[in-house]
Amino acid sequence: MVVVQLRYNYRVYPTPGQQIELAKAFGCARVVFNDGLRLRQQAREAGEKYVSDAELSKRVITLAKTTPERAWLGEVSAVVLQQALADLTTAYRTFFASVSGKRKGCKVAPPRFRSRKDNRQAIRFTKNSRFKVLDNGRLRLPKVGDLDVRWSRTLPSDPSSVAIIKDAAGRYFASFVVQTTDEALPELDSEVGIDLGLTHFAVLSDGTKITAPKLLRRAARKLKRLQQALARKQKGSNRRKKAVVKVARAHARVADTRRDWQHKLSTTIVRENQAIYVEDLCVAGLSRTRLAKSVHDAGWASFTAMLEYKAARYGRTFGRVNRWFPSTRMCSACGRINDKMTLNVRSWDCPCGAAHDRDVNAAINVLAAGQADNSNDRGAHIRPASVPAARREAVTHPDAARSTRSVEGISVL
């Protein structure tokens, strides 16, 4: 039994009056967030101590409501305003943890002011606000009303909070946080290594090749036409606003289709394999190469994240192989590491007599390296044996993340 917290998203259709009330709530939450950020910045510049959460709530919400300039804050639920300050506190804590080194990964910037022109607006209601899912299927929110929800599936338990989100395409969503218990799937003997690419989105160690859908490429002609129409509209006009929404809807359709396709593929892989191993690709580095558009279209990071959390939910093993592991150049039969190969070499022969498909061989090597990592009690990455590097690869330089070693095993469109 694994107890996990999940988000369940549903499309909601507010009436025109409810859209006005939601716009008020979006605006009030944004103003409270900005007021709190400004207050803490002013205290820091004046050399004063960090403003506590309780003091911040008192000054930018409780006392602010009594002033003529912020009296309209009382028109929305107080929980929405408190959650906006909670988001500000979380942003500060994440920033401090990043600066101090407690948070791993890329450095996080300090909180910035929210803009009314942001493409995405969101507010959050917790149990304190007494939101309720009615028997008729509508979602009752304080000072907003009963929203019409399209229930694509039932909630596994009572939600602890709900966020109302408006995206760039003008669509509204309700995102519920629920706690559920997942049972591990029956154990299997099969394990799989996955080599991610562009022509073939994923090549499995059993030889299966999954063609990349290339959704952004397919929609390129329509997006080009819509963006050209947007460029011809006068700035500030109503027609330009409508054109912006049309472009956002086209991009949202691509993103939704990609997400749906990745969910179905990742669920199938997790159900059919007891252990899944993938290569830890440097997506940020690849995004600065000539393959950037195709890399973003593929969506490797979101796909591997799906594999990781679904494996944890259903009792499967998930592992990432070191990105410097030479999965493409290593012979899966004898272990010999060959010289660097260009991207147009799709198959090669090893001196030991083995003939390899470039991607299938890489997937087999990823599986072997993942199994070795999994059996290592210390959890350390298994690095390849020392290999003489080419002259231009022997020195670490600022553009190392963009070197050709990062794109080995990725086929060109």
C-alpha positions in Angstrom: 0.0 0.0 0.0 1.4 3.4 -1.0 -0.4 6.6 0.2 0.1 9.4 -2.3 -1.2 12.8 -3.0 -2.5 13.4 -6.6 -4.0 16.2 -8.6 -7.2 15.6 -10.6 -7.9 18.2 -13.2 -11.3 18.9 -14.7 -12.6 21.5 -17.1 -15.1 23.9 -15.6 -17.5 26.3 -17.4 -18.3 29.4 -15.4 -21.2 31.7 -16.4 -20.4 35.3 -17.4 -21.3 36.4 -13.9 -19.0 33.8 -12.4 -16.2 34.8 -14.7 -16.4 38.3 -13.3 -16.2 37.0 -9.7 -13.3 34.8 -10.6 -11.5 37.8 -12.3 -12.0 39.7 -9.0 -10.5 36.8 -7.1 -7.5 36.6 -9.5 -6.9 40.3 -9.2 -7.2 40.4 -5.4 -4.8 37.5 -4.9 -2.3 39.1 -7.3 -2.5 42.4 -5.4 -2.0 40.8 -2.0 1.0 38.8 -3.3 2.6 42.0 -4.8 1.9 44.0 -1.6 3.5 41.3 0.5 6.5 41.1 -1.8 6.9 44.9 -1.8 6.7 45.1 2.0 9.4 42.5 2.4 11.6 44.1 -0.2 11.2 47.5 1.5 12.1 46.0 4.9 15.2 44.4 3.5 16.3 47.7 1.8 15.8 49.6 5.1 17.9 47.0 7.0 14.9 45.8 9.0 14.3 42.2 10.0 12.4 39.7 7.8 8.7 40.4 8.1 7.0 37.3 9.6 4.1 35.5 8.0 1.6 36.6 10.7 2.7 40.3 10.5 2.6 40.2 6.7 -1.0 38.8 6.8 -2.0 41.4 9.3 -0.7 44.3 7.3 -1.6 43.4 3.7 -4.9 41.8 4.4 -6.5 42.6 7.8 -5.5 46.2 8.1 -5.5 46.8 4.3 -9.3 46.0 4.2 -10.0 48.9 6.5 -8.4 51.4 4.1 -10.3 53.0 1.2 -7.5 51.9 -1.3 -7.9 48.2 -0.5 -11.5 48.0 0.8 -12.5 45.8 -2.2 -10.3 43.0 -0.9 -13.4 42.1 1.3 -15.3 41.1 -1.9 -13.5 37.8 -2.3 -12.9 34.8 0.0 -10.2 35.5 2.7 -8.8 32.0 2.1 -7.8 33.0 -1.5 -5.8 36.0 -0.1 -4.2 33.8 2.6 -3.1 31.3 0.0 -1.6 34.0 -2.1 0.7 34.9 0.9 1.4 31.2 1.4 2.6 31.1 -2.2 4.9 34.0 -1.5 6.3 32.4 1.6 7.0 29.2 -0.3 8.8 31.1 -3.1 11.0 32.8 -0.5 11.8 29.5 1.2 12.7 27.9 -2.1 14.9 30.9 -3.0 16.7 30.7 0.4 17.2 27.0 0.1 18.7 27.4 -3.3 21.1 30.2 -2.2 22.2 28.2 0.8 22.8 25.0 -1.2 20.1 23.0 0.6 18.1 22.7 -2.7 19.7 20.8 -5.5 19.5 21.7 -9.1 19.5 25.0 -10.9 19.7 28.2 -8.9 16.3 29.7 -8.2 15.6 33.4 -8.6 13.9 35.5 -5.9 10.1 36.0 -6.1 9.0 38.5 -8.7 5.9 40.6 -9.0 2.8 39.1 -10.6 1.4 40.8 -13.6 -2.2 41.0 -14.8 -0.9 40.2 -18.2 0.4 36.8 -17.2 -1.0 34.1 -19.4 -2.0 32.0 -16.4 -4.1 33.1 -13.5 -4.8 30.9 -10.5 -6.4 30.9 -7.1 -6.6 28.2 -4.4 -9.4 27.2 -1.9 -8.6 25.0 1.0 -11.0 23.2 3.4 -11.2 26.4 5.5 -13.1 28.1 2.7 -15.8 25.3 2.9 -15.8 24.6 -0.8 -18.1 21.7 -1.7 -18.8 19.3 -4.5 -22.6 19.1 -4.6 -24.7 16.1 -5.3 -25.7 17.5 -8.7 -22.0 17.5 -9.7 -21.4 21.3 -9.4 -18.6 22.8 -7.5 -19.6 25.4 -4.9 -17.0 28.1 -4.2 -17.5 30.9 -1.7 -18.4 34.3 -3.2 -18.2 32.7 -6.7 -21.2 30.3 -7.0 -21.8 26.8 -8.3 -19.5 26.0 -11.2 -20.4 23.5 -13.9 -17.8 20.8 -13.9 -17.1 18.2 -16.6 -16.4 15.1 -14.6 -14.2 12.8 -16.8 -13.6 10.5 -13.8 -14.6 10.3 -10.2 -12.5 11.6 -7.3 -11.0 8.7 -5.3 -11.5 10.6 -2.0 -12.5 14.0 -0.6 -10.3 16.8 -1.9 -8.2 18.8 0.6 -8.0 21.8 -1.7 -9.0 23.0 -5.2 -7.2 25.5 -7.5 -9.2 27.3 -10.1 -6.9 28.0 -13.1 -7.4 30.2 -16.2 -5.0 29.5 -19.0 -3.8 31.6 -21.9 -6.5 30.1 -24.1 -9.2 31.4 -21.8 -10.1 28.0 -20.5 -11.0 27.3 -16.8 -9.9 24.2 -14.9 -10.5 22.9 -11.4 -7.5 21.1 -9.9 -8.3 19.0 -6.9 -5.7 17.7 -4.5 -6.7 14.2 -3.1 -5.0 11.6 -1.1 -5.3 8.0 -2.4 -3.9 4.6 -1.7 -2.4 2.7 -4.6 -1.7 -1.0 -4.6 1.4 -2.3 -6.3 0.9 -4.1 -9.6 1.7 -7.8 -9.8 5.4 -8.4 -10.1 6.9 -9.2 -13.5 10.1 -10.7 -14.7 10.6 -8.2 -17.6 12.9 -5.1 -17.4 13.4 -2.6 -20.1 15.9 0.1 -21.0 14.8 3.1 -23.1 16.8 5.1 -25.5 15.0 8.4 -26.2 15.4 10.1 -29.6 13.7 12.3 -32.2 12.9 10.2 -35.3 11.9 7.4 -32.9 10.7 8.9 -29.7 11.6 5.8 -27.7 13.5 2.6 -28.6 13.2 -0.2 -26.1 15.8 -2.8 -25.3 13.5 -5.5 -26.7 13.8 -3.9 -30.1 10.5 -2.0 -30.1 10.6 1.3 -31.8 8.0 4.0 -31.0 7.7 6.7 -33.7 7.8 10.3 -32.5 4.4 12.0 -33.1 6.0 15.4 -33.9 2.9 17.2 -32.9 4.4 20.7 -33.1 5.8 20.0 -36.6 2.3 18.9 -37.8 0.7 22.0 -36.4 3.4 24.3 -37.8 1.5 25.5 -40.9 -1.6 26.4 -38.9 0.4 28.1 -36.2 2.3 30.1 -38.8 -0.9 31.3 -40.4 -2.4 32.3 -37.0 0.8 34.1 -35.9 0.9 36.0 -39.2 -2.6 37.1 -38.6 -1.7 38.2 -35.1 1.2 40.3 -36.4 -1.1 42.2 -38.7 -3.5 43.3 -35.8 -3.0 46.7 -34.3 -1.6 46.6 -30.7 -4.2 47.2 -28.1 -7.2 46.4 -30.3 -9.9 43.9 -29.6 -9.1 42.0 -32.7 -5.6 41.5 -31.5 -6.8 40.1 -28.2 -9.0 37.6 -30.1 -6.0 36.7 -32.3 -3.9 36.1 -29.2 -6.5 33.7 -27.9 -6.6 31.8 -31.2 -2.8 31.3 -31.1 -2.9 30.2 -27.5 -5.7 27.7 -28.3 -3.6 26.2 -31.1 -0.6 25.8 -28.8 -2.8 24.4 -26.0 -4.2 21.8 -28.5 -0.7 20.6 -29.3 0.3 20.5 -25.6 -2.9 18.6 -24.6 -2.4 16.0 -27.4 1.3 15.5 -26.4 0.4 15.1 -22.7 -2.3 12.6 -23.5 0.0 10.5 -25.8 2.8 10.5 -23.2 0.4 9.4 -20.4 -0.8 6.5 -22.5 2.7 5.4 -23.5 4.2 5.7 -20.0 1.3 3.8 -18.4 1.7 1.0 -20.9 5.5 0.8 -20.2 5.0 0.8 -16.4 2.3 -1.9 -16.5 4.4 -4.2 -18.8 7.8 -4.0 -17.0 9.0 -4.4 -13.4 11.9 -2.1 -13.9 12.4 0.8 -16.3 15.7 2.5 -17.0 16.3 5.7 -19.0 19.3 7.8 -19.8 19.6 11.0 -17.8 19.7 13.4 -20.8 20.8 17.0 -20.4 17.6 18.6 -21.9 18.7 22.1 -21.0 21.9 21.7 -23.0 20.2 20.1 -26.0 17.8 23.0 -26.0 20.7 25.3 -27.0 21.6 23.2 -30.1 20.3 23.2 -33.6 17.9 20.4 -32.5 16.2 22.7 -29.9 12.8 22.9 -31.6 12.6 19.1 -32.0 13.8 18.5 -28.5 11.0 20.7 -27.0 8.5 19.0 -29.3 9.5 15.6 -28.1 9.0 16.5 -24.4 11.5 14.0 -22.9 11.5 15.6 -19.4 7.8 15.3 -18.9 7.7 11.8 -20.2 10.5 10.6 -17.9 8.8 12.4 -15.0 5.6 10.4 -15.7 7.5 7.2 -15.8 9.2 8.0 -12.4 6.0 8.9 -10.5 4.0 6.1 -12.0 6.7 3.6 -11.2 6.6 4.8 -7.5 2.8 4.5 -7.4 2.6 1.0 -8.7 5.7 -0.6 -7.0 8.0 -0.6 -10.0 11.7 0.2 -10.2 12.8 3.3 -12.0 16.4 4.4 -12.6 18.4 7.0 -14.5 21.7 6.1 -16.1 24.5 8.6 -16.1 24.3 10.9 -19.1 28.0 10.4 -19.8 27.6 6.7 -20.1 28.6 5.8 -23.7 25.5 3.8 -24.5 25.7 4.5 -28.2 29.4 3.7 -28.8 29.6 0.7 -26.5 29.1 -2.8 -28.0 26.4 -4.6 -26.1 28.0 -7.9 -27.0 31.6 -7.5 -26.0 31.7 -4.1 -24.2 34.2 -2.5 -26.5 33.9 1.3 -26.8 34.3 2.5 -30.3 35.2 5.9 -31.6 32.7 8.7 -31.8 30.0 8.3 -34.5 28.1 11.1 -36.3 24.4 11.2 -36.1 23.8 9.9 -39.6 25.3 6.6 -38.7 22.3 4.5 -37.8 24.0 1.0 -37.7 27.5 -0.2 -37.2 29.5 -3.4 -36.9 31.8 -4.2 -34.0 35.2 -5.9 -34.6 33.9 -8.8 -32.4 31.4 -9.6 -35.3 28.2 -8.2 -33.8 26.0 -6.0 -36.0 24.2 -3.3 -34.1 21.2 -1.0 -34.7 22.4 2.3 -33.1 19.3 2.9 -31.0 18.6 -0.7 -30.0 22.2 -1.2 -29.0 22.0 2.0 -26.8 18.8 0.8 -25.2 20.3 -2.6 -24.3 23.3 -0.8 -22.8 21.0 1.5 -20.8 19.3 -1.6 -19.4 22.6 -3.2 -18.4 23.9 0.0 -16.8 20.6 0.5 -15.0 20.6 -3.0 -13.6 24.2 -2.5 -12.4 23.2 0.7 -10.7 20.3 -1.0 -9.1 22.4 -3.8 -7.7 25.0 -1.4 -6.3 24.3 -1.1 -2.5 25.7 2.4 -2.3 23.5 3.6 -5.1 26.4 5.1 -7.0 26.4 5.6 -10.8 28.4 3.0 -12.7 30.8 5.0 -14.9 32.4 3.6 -18.0 36.0 2.5 -18.1 38.6 5.2 -18.9 38.7 5.9 -22.6 41.1 8.2 -24.4 39.1 11.2 -25.4 39.4 13.0 -28.7 41.5 16.2 -28.5 38.6 18.6 -28.6 36.8 16.6 -25.9 39.7 16.4 -23.5 39.2 19.8 -22.0 36.2 21.1 -20.1 35.0 24.4 -21.4 32.1 26.7 -20.8 30.1 25.3 -23.7 30.6 21.7 -22.6 26.8 21.3 -22.2 26.4 22.0 -25.9 29.1 19.6 -27.1 28.3 16.9 -29.5 28.7 14.2 -26.8 25.4 15.4 -25.4 23.4 14.6 -28.5 24.8 11.1 -29.2 22.1 8.6 -29.9 19.6 11.2 -31.0 18.5 10.8 -34.6 18.1 13.8 -36.8 14.8 14.7 -38.4 
